[in-house]
Amino acid sequence: MPSTSHYTRLIPVLNKNEVYSIEGTDHFYSEFSTNKNIGKEELLALLSGMALVDISDNEYYHWIQLNEEAVSFANSFLQRKIKKGPSTR
């Protein structure tokens, strides 16, 4: 499994089966949606520094927000792509 920062418990996974091998989660509820849930508007909000609040389980607030380093990195990456122009593949 990928390493995680001590500041977060957001863990990148490739597929649903990977979640069952995350250390310390053997007592977690095992039913969850794998629907893609971050669209263009949500991505733009994250890149602007806003947070997303997931309330889809009708029980808890789940706060998702990029830290300043991630926002800066993403925006500088996008600026480089814009300056470079479209790929000529």
Beta strands, then each sheet from edge to edge (+ up, - down):
strand 1: 51-54
strand 2: 62-65
sheet 1: 1+ 2-
end
